[in-house]
Amino acid sequence: MALRQVARVSRATGIGLCALGVFWGAFAAQMPAFKDRAGVGDGLFGVLLLGSALGGMAAMALAPQVGRWLGPRVLPLTGAFLALAALMPLFIHSGLTLALALVVMGVAMSSLDLAANVRISELEHDTALPLMNWNHALFSAGFAVSALLAGMARRAGLSPEAVQPVLALVLVAMAAAMIEARRAPPPVPRRPRPRLPPARPGRRRWRRRRSCSRPSLPRTRPRPGRRCISSAIWAAPRARAPLARRCWA
């Protein structure tokens, strides 16, 4: 029952992280074919893979502004951007195009990853349910299934031109499933002000305030040149009118 509730609450974010796994699994299975298309050696290929890291850092720097701009649509739109990035490997013909494709893919993957994790944190705060484990397990499951299917397609002799469009269509369908109806937060109830009990008729409160220039001086005979103020304030429960009496030396 708890797992069903977790899966229902985090449906959009779970699909988003699963889409990330599907994307990565298909790309990893076809990486040797992309390396041959670029015509680079192992050392240069390893250096060019840093392009995805550069794209990811750029996405992290822009994530707060993009999240405020897109609002509730950030998950499906970043998922659609990931589907578009799935077609970038088809344009790999040299080392430069491989680097550009990896940068675009890094931006798309990091944008969806950040948006999904931020939304998971919000849902955990609102529902007090442990959602992180389930959502990241879906990422691993999507990676495994996609890598297996892409590897079987490559073994069957299918080229990236046949695999990547199918992958893009699957990601578009998953992006459409990320749309969620986000309700407005419930209004915070205001605490009622405590009501004071009605004052009894005829009851008076007596306050006496006394201030002197020196507290140690006697009350009856102030020293010459000094000033002593003795005020008696009488306040009725309904109409408070202070009466003051001042004595000057």
Secondary structure in CASP SS format (residue, H / E / C, confidence):
PFRMAT SS
TARGET T0000
AUTHOR 0000-0000-0000
METHOD secondary structure of the structure
MODEL  1
M C 1.00
A H 1.00
L H 1.00
R H 1.00
Q H 1.00
V H 1.00
A H 1.00
R H 1.00
V H 1.00
S C 1.00
R H 1.00
A H 1.00
T H 1.00
G H 1.00
I H 1.00
G H 1.00
L H 1.00
C H 1.00
A H 1.00
L H 1.00
G H 1.00
V H 1.00
F H 1.00
W H 1.00
G H 1.00
A H 1.00
F H 1.00
A H 1.00
A H 1.00
Q C 1.00
M H 1.00
P H 1.00
A H 1.00
F H 1.00
K H 1.00
D H 1.00
R H 1.00
A H 1.00
G C 1.00
V C 1.00
G C 1.00
D H 1.00
G H 1.00
L H 1.00
F H 1.00
G H 1.00
V H 1.00
L H 1.00
L C 1.00
L H 1.00
G H 1.00
S H 1.00
A H 1.00
L H 1.00
G H 1.00
G H 1.00
M H 1.00
A H 1.00
A H 1.00
M H 1.00
A H 1.00
L H 1.00
A H 1.00
P H 1.00
Q H 1.00
V H 1.00
G H 1.00
R H 1.00
W H 1.00
L H 1.00
G H 1.00
P H 1.00
R H 1.00
V H 1.00
L H 1.00
P H 1.00
L H 1.00
T H 1.00
G H 1.00
A H 1.00
F H 1.00
L H 1.00
A H 1.00
L H 1.00
A H 1.00
A C 1.00
L C 1.00
M H 1.00
P H 1.00
L H 1.00
F H 1.00
I C 1.00
H C 1.00
S C 1.00
G H 1.00
L H 1.00
T H 1.00
L H 1.00
A H 1.00
L H 1.00
A H 1.00
L H 1.00
V H 1.00
V H 1.00
M H 1.00
G H 1.00
V H 1.00
A H 1.00
M H 1.00
S H 1.00
S H 1.00
L H 1.00
D H 1.00
L H 1.00
A H 1.00
A H 1.00
N H 1.00
V H 1.00
R H 1.00
I H 1.00
S H 1.00
E H 1.00
L H 1.00
E H 1.00
H H 1.00
D H 1.00
T H 1.00
A C 1.00
L C 1.00
P C 1.00
L C 1.00
M H 1.00
N H 1.00
W H 1.00
N H 1.00
H H 1.00
A H 1.00
L H 1.00
F H 1.00
S H 1.00
A H 1.00
G H 1.00
F H 1.00
A H 1.00
V H 1.00
S H 1.00
A H 1.00
L H 1.00
L H 1.00
A H 1.00
G H 1.00
M H 1.00
A H 1.00
R H 1.00
R H 1.00
A C 1.00
G C 1.00
L C 1.00
S C 1.00
P H 1.00
E H 1.00
A H 1.00
V H 1.00
Q H 1.00
P H 1.00
V H 1.00
L H 1.00
A H 1.00
L H 1.00
V H 1.00
L H 1.00
V H 1.00
A H 1.00
M H 1.00
A H 1.00
A H 1.00
A H 1.00
M C 1.00
I C 1.00
E C 1.00
A C 1.00
R C 1.00
R C 1.00
A C 1.00
P C 1.00
P C 1.00
P C 1.00
V C 1.00
P C 1.00
R C 1.00
R C 1.00
P C 1.00
R C 1.00
P C 1.00
R C 1.00
L C 1.00
P C 1.00
P C 1.00
A C 1.00
R C 1.00
P C 1.00
G C 1.00
R C 1.00
R C 1.00
R E 1.00
W E 1.00
R E 1.00
R E 1.00
R E 1.00
R E 1.00
S E 1.00
C E 1.00
S C 1.00
R C 1.00
P C 1.00
S C 1.00
L C 1.00
P C 1.00
R C 1.00
T C 1.00
R C 1.00
P C 1.00
R C 1.00
P C 1.00
G C 1.00
R C 1.00
R C 1.00
C E 1.00
I E 1.00
S E 1.00
S E 1.00
A E 1.00
I E 1.00
W E 1.00
A E 1.00
A C 1.00
P C 1.00
R C 1.00
A C 1.00
R C 1.00
A C 1.00
P C 1.00
L C 1.00
A C 1.00
R C 1.00
R C 1.00
C E 1.00
W C 1.00
A C 1.00
END
